[in-house]
Amino acid sequence: MCGILAVLGCSDDSQGKRVRVLELSRRLKHRGPDWSGIYQHGGLFLAHQRLAIVDPASGDQPLFNEDKSVVVTVNGEIYNHENLRKLLSNHKFRTGSDCEVIAHLYEEYGEEFVDKLDGKFSFVLLNTRDNSFIVARDAIGITSLYIGWGLDGSIWISSEMKALIDDCEHFECFPPGHIYSSREGGFRRWYNPPWFSEAIPLTPYDPLVLRKAFEDAVIKRLMTDVPFGVLLSGGLDSSLVASVTARHLAGTKAAKQWGAQLHSFCVGLEGSPDLKAAKEVADYLGTVHHEFHFTVQDGIDAIEDVVCHIETYDVTTIRASTPMFLMSRKIKSLGVKMVLSGEGSDEVFGGYLYFHKAPTKEDFHRETCHKIKALHQYDCLRANKATSAWGLEARIPFLDKAFINVAMDIDPQWKMIKPDLGRIEKWVLRKAFDDEENPYLPKHILYRQKEQFSDGVGYNWIDGLKAHAAENVTDKMMHNAQHIFPHNTPTTKEAYYYRMIFERTFPQNSARLTVPGGPSVACSTAKAIEWDAAWSNNLDPSGRAALGVHASAYDPQPTPAAVGGVLPEIVNNKPNMAEVCALGLTIRS
């Protein structure tokens, strides 16, 4: 991941303004520690902090077309850049960077070229001939991006909002799958897949088609000129990413440069579900496995840094981001700059445990559509920023455009969870990789129950966070929460604790509006809570809140606690799995 900052249409083109843009760009240096660059054309500034993954030697940014009249600053990876170069054979390329194709595609196709890009990206492109510009963000929002407006009429673009908070009158999330055109003076959606309308698909399930689509998604993400690995939690999704990567790594350019033995990384509380499962998968696949450990206190001590980097106060995002944040630092210390991760599968296939209660296939499908559309506010935000905090890049094969099209075109009747037919959550994905002759994974891993990452690292992690918040947030504070925080009022002491930290770092109203809110159980949307009446009394984003589904579910509570509307935090009587969190994060999906 890189960091981009653009100031467009600024009334001040002085040296002082250039210095200010550079100063703000340095707030993003953690995202791109390898190089920095800036381009100025009058009152238009494009700044870049580079994490070099492809063509480290010559791919510094901003990038240009042949006569340097088109300038682009990009955060992302364009996986089909070699094929695009063939389409642009009449153009002269200056670097081997995968992102340079953007400038030339604009010359060839104008503003309508974005859907030709296969990858994850956020970019700003400036046409100096008429001072027009476009801004675009990838289909799902894997890369983070914000847009802001200055009092002088300028438009600001940044990978993180920390570069905008002091100089913009208002800022907000740049919507995924959209382009902003200065010529049109607004946004338009460039990503319009069939599933986006939420119409119910009728295509029969074909396991081999689904398997091939996912293998293709993984293989294209092995494009790298630097050391890489996989995040492995031992859950289904990360294990499939690791298995497919290990199976296809030999013979790739990456294997020739860095060796054909895959490195895997995991984190969890001592005795946690993830650590045990990840070690078993790593042994089965023959990876070089790295298991990192941290204590609960280590995690708590990192919370303020996590909130600052992730730029959210959402409870489940912070719970999961903290071990990932700590693990990413350890991974980077080993010289690794890119990892493959398993986010997105639960949204595409209805893998969260609350999907057990989906009443109809229509409800099931619409919920998956809503979850995918919101990923940029949750798991994509976490995966992007928790890794970028230490100059590490995460690639997400489950969110490949072509793979999503295949997976979301399956009749949702096949995705429905039907225990009487032996179909647990994500059965269609499990079945697609259930190969008796050439197994991808051991059966019990292939059919392991879903654990959310914040649960899988060890149940004491969440319990410890709740206990720490209870020590720092009083009942009186909760009683007045709706007056202190009228927007997205925290309903638990843990949420109040995170909100206090967020408001100290990001006091602007624009900042608090970038964070989603509303009730949730086990990461559901608010609408899905209606699927089970018992859930409304047990609102918690943990998978253990899926009463009657999770094997280690919370004890059911008849009513919320009386004081300050704080929800009960009692866990069932099963012994706690550990006091210690293990720092190596394995991305589990």
Disulfide bonds with the S-S distance in Angstrom:
none
